[in-house]
Amino acid sequence: MNTDPPESEEIAGGDNQPSGQASGEMTFVEHLVEMRDRLLRVVLSVLAFLVVLFPFANDLYALLAEPLMRHLPEGASMIATQVASPFLTPFKLTIVLSIFLAMPVILYQVWAFVAPGLYKHERRLIFPLLVTSSVLFYLGMAFAYFVVFPLMFAFFQAVAPEGVTIMTDITAYLDFVLKIFFAFGIAFEVPIATILLVWTGFTTPAALVSKRPYIIVGAFVLGMMLTPPDIISQTLLALPMWLLFELGVVFSKFYAGKGAANANEDEAAEV
C-alpha cells in the first residue's frame, strides 16, 4: 500500500491518486486495526461455511471418493489405516471445502484492504482479474473432478498387476486429490498470468507467440511434475494449459502497453 506517497502526489490530488489519499493518510495502527477486522471477517466466513457443511462431512467425502469407487473391483472398498481417520479425514475435507467456498469473500477482503493504495487504472484492472481468477480456479477443480479423475482411476485400475487388490486409504486419497485440485486450479490461471505480463510491459503478445514451442514443452514438463506419473493425467493438464495460454494471448492484445501508458499518465498528472 502507498502509505508514504511522494509530496507531488499530495499536491496533485484527483483520480490519479491512490484513493486512500483523498481522505488523508491512515496511521500504522489504523492499518493494523483494518487488517484485524478484515481477517476476522475472513475467519467468520470460513467458520460459517464449516458449520453448515460439517453435518454433511461423510456425504461430501463419499461424493469426493465416487470417481475412485466407481472403478474399484466389485466388493472392494476404501480403508482407514489410522484410528481417528474416519472422523478427521472428512473433517479435513470440510475445512478445505469451506475455505474454497469462502474464497470470493477472502479475495474481496484482500481487494478492499489494498484498493486504497492503488491508482485508478490499477483498481479497474485488478478487481476483474480477482473475480476471473476465482472462476478459473473453480473451473480447474471441476475439470479435474469430472474429466481427469474418471480417466486416471480407470487407467490405474487397468494397469494394476494381477492378484493385487486395490484398497486405498481414505487419508491418502484425500491428500492425493487435493494436490490434483490445486495443480489444475493453478494451471487454469495461465490466462491471468499472461494478461498481467503483457499489461505490465514485461512482454508482448507477439513475443509470447514466438515462444509458443517452448511454452508447449514447458506445459508438458509442468504436467509431469504436478500430476501422477501416468501419461493420461500429464496430458490432461498440459493440453488445457496450452489452450489457456493461447486464450490469454488473444485477450492480452487488448491490454498491451496499457499498464505503462497509464502509469505515465499518473506521473504526468502528479507534476
NORFEN-V838555 format. One record per helix or strand of 2 or more residues. SS is the DSSP state (H for helix, E for strand). FROM is the first residue (numbers start at 1). LEN is the number of residues. Records with the same first field share a line. If there is no record, write none. Layout:
SS: FROM-LEN + FROM-LEN
This chain:
H: 7-6 + 19-3 + 28-27 + 57-13 + 85-17 + 103-13 + 120-40 + 170-18 + 190-10 + 205-6 + 212-15 + 231-22 + 258-13
